[in-house]
Amino acid sequence: LQTKKEKKKNEQSKKKYRKNQTKMQFTPQQMLGSGKYSHKTRIGNWNEDLELEDTKFKDFLAKREKGQLAVNRSQQKLAKSLLPVGHSYSADGNLRFNHAIMLFNKKSQGFLVTDLQDKASHPEESFAVTTNKNIHACARSVFVIKRVDPKDGYQDEVLHFGQQ
């Protein structure tokens, strides 16, 4: 048994509810409280993200065609470094300027090698070196003896102890 006052209050509440319901157009699923987002729901700048992804992929394909990918550059550097080159032979056993030689380290049991593309950060021209057990003459393991000063007091092309 409701009083007139309570009935009036209930009818006003129903009117407010109907008025609000017409303003806020929710689906029945939303009214029941189901999830608002699913795995297919796109949020944020989804279109810009798709465009960015497409642009990056197109850049990748263009670089791959031109051989400009970092992997390709590394492979090209390695291929250049491993190109076979000749080395010098001296019948008399003397080292001469402009001889191409390979240096062997007895302690590490390997040949001295370097990569000319990888310069060390130093004020003077310098390169990192290591040893390698690979015994074939290639661009990274053959060094050419050059004379620093042509007026060093020696007339012949033979390398002397202490000579630069």
Salt bridges, closest charged atoms under 4 A:
ASP92 OD2 - ARG96 NH2 2.78
ASP115 OD1 - ARG140 NE 3.13
GLU125 OE2 - LYS119 NZ 3.48
ASP152 OD2 - ARG147 NE 3.17
ASP156 OD1 - HIS160 NE2 3.02
GLU157 OE2 - ARG147 NH1 3.48
